[in-house]
Amino acid sequence: MRLEDLELLLMKAYSLDLRQRVVSAYGAGSVSIKQVAERFSVGETFVKKMLRQKREQGAVKPPAHGGGKQRTLSDKHVQALRQWLRIEPDLTLSELQERMLERKRKVVSVATLGKVLAEEKLTRKKNQSLRRKETTGNGRVSGGESKG
């Protein structure tokens, strides 16, 4: 299982059905919170929370999703990144960060730029002149002078 799948699984709210069964099991009597928690493979804190929610609100429905964090860069910012990388595909994240500040007056971290580029499947190409010199099998730089 991938880490992303595991995180999604861990972050999901318990189903309404499970919540109702937990409350019903405890309400049937003669069982402790600990026993209910073990029976349904949930934490004791969750059982207490469901009992309190049922008592105070009359229902045990999961809370509404908050919607998540807003995107840092707008569609216009992403479009600018696309254009810059189309013209100069070897721009570094630091150079993109500087350009975003200078041209778009937008402060953005290098990490955020990296995430956005990955999400948008925008790739950067290294400039040919920045490549390391190739080495021979013995670790020496090819084309170099040899001692004679």
VMD Tcl script that draws the C-alpha trace (Angstrom):
set ca {
  {0.00 0.00 0.00}
  {1.32 3.44 -0.94}
  {1.82 6.09 1.73}
  {-0.76 8.36 0.07}
  {-3.37 5.58 0.20}
  {-2.60 4.92 3.85}
  {-2.90 8.62 4.73}
  {-6.29 8.83 3.00}
  {-7.46 5.73 4.82}
  {-6.35 7.09 8.18}
  {-7.93 10.48 7.61}
  {-11.43 9.27 6.69}
  {-14.18 9.67 9.26}
  {-15.78 6.54 10.66}
  {-18.99 5.63 8.85}
  {-22.37 6.64 10.20}
  {-23.28 2.96 10.48}
  {-20.28 2.20 12.71}
  {-20.99 5.25 14.86}
  {-24.60 4.11 15.37}
  {-23.57 0.52 16.17}
  {-21.06 1.75 18.77}
  {-23.71 3.85 20.52}
  {-26.29 1.04 20.30}
  {-23.90 -1.55 21.70}
  {-23.14 0.61 24.72}
  {-26.82 1.55 25.11}
  {-27.83 -2.11 25.21}
  {-26.19 -2.18 28.64}
  {-23.92 -4.48 30.62}
  {-20.83 -3.61 28.55}
  {-18.08 -1.13 29.32}
  {-16.69 1.54 27.03}
  {-13.49 -0.51 26.83}
  {-15.41 -3.61 25.71}
  {-17.30 -1.66 23.05}
  {-14.03 -0.16 21.78}
  {-12.41 -3.59 21.54}
  {-15.47 -5.13 19.85}
  {-15.49 -2.52 17.08}
  {-11.69 -1.98 16.90}
  {-11.91 1.68 17.77}
  {-10.40 3.74 20.55}
  {-12.08 4.30 23.88}
  {-11.90 8.04 23.26}
  {-13.93 7.56 20.07}
  {-16.63 5.64 21.98}
  {-16.79 8.39 24.63}
  {-16.99 11.03 21.92}
  {-19.88 9.24 20.18}
  {-21.79 8.85 23.46}
  {-21.29 12.54 24.26}
  {-22.28 13.60 20.72}
  {-25.45 11.45 20.88}
  {-26.34 12.90 24.29}
  {-25.68 16.54 23.32}
  {-26.76 16.62 19.67}
  {-29.07 13.64 19.38}
  {-27.11 12.27 16.42}
  {-23.71 10.78 15.68}
  {-23.17 11.94 12.10}
  {-19.59 12.70 11.07}
  {-18.61 16.37 10.86}
  {-18.59 18.11 7.48}
  {-15.27 18.21 5.66}
  {-13.43 21.50 6.07}
  {-12.46 21.73 2.41}
  {-8.71 21.62 2.89}
  {-6.07 24.27 2.47}
  {-6.46 26.85 -0.27}
  {-4.01 26.72 -3.15}
  {-1.09 29.11 -2.77}
  {-0.79 29.84 -6.47}
  {-3.69 30.91 -8.66}
  {-4.33 29.59 -12.15}
  {-2.68 32.75 -13.52}
  {0.46 32.03 -11.51}
  {0.57 28.44 -12.78}
  {0.07 29.69 -16.33}
  {3.04 32.03 -15.86}
  {5.15 29.09 -14.64}
  {4.15 27.12 -17.73}
  {5.14 29.99 -20.01}
  {8.48 30.58 -18.29}
  {9.38 26.90 -18.44}
  {8.33 26.66 -22.09}
  {10.76 29.45 -22.95}
  {13.52 28.49 -20.48}
  {13.12 24.83 -19.46}
  {16.30 24.85 -17.35}
  {15.13 27.41 -14.77}
  {15.80 26.29 -11.21}
  {13.18 26.43 -8.46}
  {15.09 29.33 -6.91}
  {15.04 31.22 -10.21}
  {11.30 30.56 -10.55}
  {10.84 31.81 -6.99}
  {12.70 35.05 -7.79}
  {10.78 35.51 -11.01}
  {7.45 34.98 -9.24}
  {8.35 37.70 -6.74}
  {9.72 40.15 -9.32}
  {7.12 39.75 -12.05}
  {3.99 38.65 -10.19}
  {4.67 40.15 -6.74}
  {3.93 36.75 -5.23}
  {6.00 35.33 -2.38}
  {6.16 31.55 -2.67}
  {8.48 28.93 -1.19}
  {10.72 26.68 -3.25}
  {8.91 23.68 -1.73}
  {5.53 24.99 -2.89}
  {6.88 25.58 -6.38}
  {8.21 22.03 -6.47}
  {4.83 20.65 -5.39}
  {2.93 22.74 -7.94}
  {5.27 21.70 -10.75}
  {4.79 18.04 -9.80}
  {0.99 18.38 -9.56}
  {0.84 20.13 -12.92}
  {3.32 17.65 -14.44}
  {5.61 20.51 -15.42}
  {9.14 19.28 -15.94}
  {12.37 21.17 -16.01}
  {15.25 20.22 -18.26}
  {18.85 20.68 -17.26}
  {20.89 22.86 -19.56}
  {23.48 20.97 -21.61}
  {26.26 23.24 -20.37}
  {25.52 22.30 -16.74}
  {26.11 18.58 -17.24}
  {29.08 17.03 -15.52}
  {31.91 15.84 -17.66}
  {31.63 12.15 -18.34}
  {34.13 9.95 -16.59}
  {35.89 6.88 -17.86}
  {35.68 3.55 -16.10}
  {38.74 4.36 -13.98}
  {37.20 7.55 -12.57}
  {39.28 9.93 -14.69}
  {37.66 12.67 -16.69}
  {37.55 11.73 -20.36}
  {39.39 13.98 -22.72}
  {41.82 15.05 -20.02}
  {45.58 14.99 -20.32}
  {47.32 11.83 -19.16}
  {50.66 11.66 -17.46}
  {53.03 10.11 -19.70}
}
mol new
graphics top color blue
foreach p $ca { graphics top sphere $p radius 0.5 }
foreach p [lrange $ca 0 end-1] q [lrange $ca 1 end] { graphics top cylinder $p $q radius 0.2 }
display resetview
